Amino acid sequence: VDPIVEYKRKHKPVNPTTPLPQGSIEELMLKEEVKEYVSRIQIVKANVHKLYALVWGQCTDGLQSSIWLHLEYNRKSTAFDGFWPLGEVQKRLAGVSTSQNT
């Protein structure tokens, strides 16, 4: 589950069905809601990048080498998918074969 997509799904501000009067409280509230929404998405993105760096930094060289060999590594690492290395570490520590289709 992508936390950014999930956050957007749950918290995206709703567009009003009718135009709001210029300068009305509702219009100002919607603008503030959108600003907060955008700000929080940026925070979620930054936190996902931090999670990736934290997880990757805690991996031993051998574990990193094992993960580098994974077919999904290039795509997942450029997306800074912080949850992917957690799953890969868990599989390797549990002794799950990474050569099988999962």
C-alpha positions in Angstrom: 0.0 0.0 0.0 1.4 3.3 -1.0 1.0 5.8 1.9 0.8 8.8 -0.4 -2.0 7.3 -2.5 -3.7 6.2 0.6 -3.4 9.6 2.2 -4.8 11.3 -0.9 -7.7 8.8 -1.0 -8.7 9.5 2.6 -8.0 13.2 2.9 -8.4 14.9 -0.5 -10.5 18.0 -0.1 -13.9 17.8 -1.8 -14.6 20.2 -4.6 -17.8 22.2 -4.0 -20.7 21.3 -6.3 -21.6 24.9 -6.8 -19.2 27.9 -7.1 -18.4 29.5 -3.8 -18.9 33.3 -3.5 -15.6 35.2 -3.8 -14.3 36.1 -0.3 -16.8 33.9 1.5 -15.8 32.1 4.6 -16.4 28.8 2.8 -14.0 29.8 0.0 -11.4 30.8 2.5 -11.8 27.6 4.5 -11.5 25.5 1.3 -8.3 27.4 0.4 -6.8 26.7 3.8 -7.9 23.1 3.6 -6.2 22.7 0.3 -3.0 24.3 1.6 -2.9 22.0 4.6 -3.6 19.0 2.3 -0.7 19.8 0.0 1.6 20.5 3.0 0.7 17.1 4.5 1.3 15.3 1.3 4.8 16.8 1.2 5.4 15.7 4.8 4.2 12.1 3.9 6.6 12.0 0.9 9.5 13.3 3.1 8.7 10.7 5.7 8.7 7.9 3.2 12.1 9.0 1.9 13.4 9.1 5.5 12.0 5.6 6.2 13.8 4.3 3.1 17.1 5.9 4.2 16.7 4.6 7.8 15.9 1.1 6.8 18.6 0.9 4.1 21.1 2.4 6.4 20.5 -0.3 9.1 21.1 -3.1 6.6 24.4 -4.9 6.6 26.5 -4.8 3.5 25.6 -8.4 2.8 21.9 -7.7 3.1 22.2 -4.7 0.9 24.0 -6.8 -1.7 21.3 -9.4 -1.6 18.6 -6.8 -2.1 20.5 -5.1 -4.9 20.2 -8.3 -6.9 16.4 -8.3 -6.7 14.7 -7.6 -10.0 12.5 -4.8 -8.4 15.5 -3.0 -6.8 16.0 -0.2 -9.4 12.3 0.6 -9.6 11.7 0.5 -5.9 14.9 2.4 -4.9 14.2 5.3 -7.3 10.7 5.6 -5.9 12.2 5.6 -2.4 9.6 2.9 -1.4 10.4 2.8 2.3 8.2 -0.2 2.9 9.8 -2.4 0.2 13.2 -2.9 1.8 11.4 -3.7 5.1 9.6 -6.6 3.4 12.8 -7.8 1.7 14.7 -7.7 5.0 11.9 -9.6 6.7 11.9 -12.3 3.9 15.7 -12.7 4.1 15.7 -12.9 7.8 12.9 -15.5 7.8 14.8 -17.6 5.2 12.2 -17.1 2.5 13.6 -17.9 -1.0 13.8 -14.7 -3.0 14.1 -16.6 -6.3 10.5 -17.8 -6.2 7.7 -15.9 -7.7 5.9 -14.0 -4.9 
